[in-house]
Amino acid sequence: MEVLRGMTGAMERNAALQIYFEYWPRGLKHAGCQPLEILTFLHERGFRLLADDGVRAIAASEFRAFGQSISGNRFVNLLAMR
């Protein structure tokens, strides 16, 4: 989350930005971040979120269920794009 906060200026300057990142709820919690916070942060800045396959979009209304579906030590790669 700190990386995303630190690149807010770059996000504002680049309309066609794409961010590929690992979404690991357990690791995020250990780092002091609520996993839902990252998804919401990106959504509020106009990003669409796509799951691993790059095809299935994750709607904001699905964020909570999506995060809860990744339990234990599991993670998923996400593409945030606009």
N, C-alpha and C positions, 0 to 999 in steps of 0.2 A: 504494500500500500504506500509505503514511503517513496518508492521509486515513482509510482504514478503521481503522487502529490508533487514530487520534484520536477516532473515534466509537464506540469499544467501549462506553462508558457508555450512549450512546443506543441501541445495539443491545440491551443488557441490559434497558433500561427499556421497550422497545417490542416486544411479541410479534408484531405484525402488520406489521412493517417491510418495505418494498420498496426496493431500491436498483437503479437503472438506470445502467449504466456501460459505457464503452468498454473492451474487452479487446484490447489491442494488445501482443502479446508483445515485439516489437522495442523499442517505447518503454519497456516495463517494465524490460527488461534494461538499457537506457541509463540508467534512473533507479536502478539498483542493486537491482532486485527480480527474483526468479525468478518467471516468470509462473504457474507451478503454485502458488506460495505464496498468491496471492490466492484462487484457487479453493478451496484447502484451508482457508484462514482462514475463508472464508464458510461452507463446508460444516460445519466444526467448531462453528460458532455456530448451526447449525440451519437454514441457508438452502438452498433448492432453487435450482438454477441453470437458467435457461431461455435458449435461444438467441434470436437476432434475431426470429424469428417469434412468440416468446412461447408456443410450443406444445411444442417439443421440449425435454424435460428432459435435462440432462447429468448422468449418474450419476458418483459419485466414482471408480468404476472406469474411467471414460472420460476423466478429466481430462488425463492425460498425452497420450493420442492426440489429444484435442481441441486442446490447446495446440500440438502439433506440426503439426496440419493448417492452422494459421494462420501461414503463412510469409511471409518477406519483409516488405513494408510493409503487409500486409493486417491488418485488424482486424475485430472483430465486436462488436455491442452485446449485452450480457447483462442479464438481469433476475434479481436475487437476491431471493427472497421466502420468507416463512414465514408 
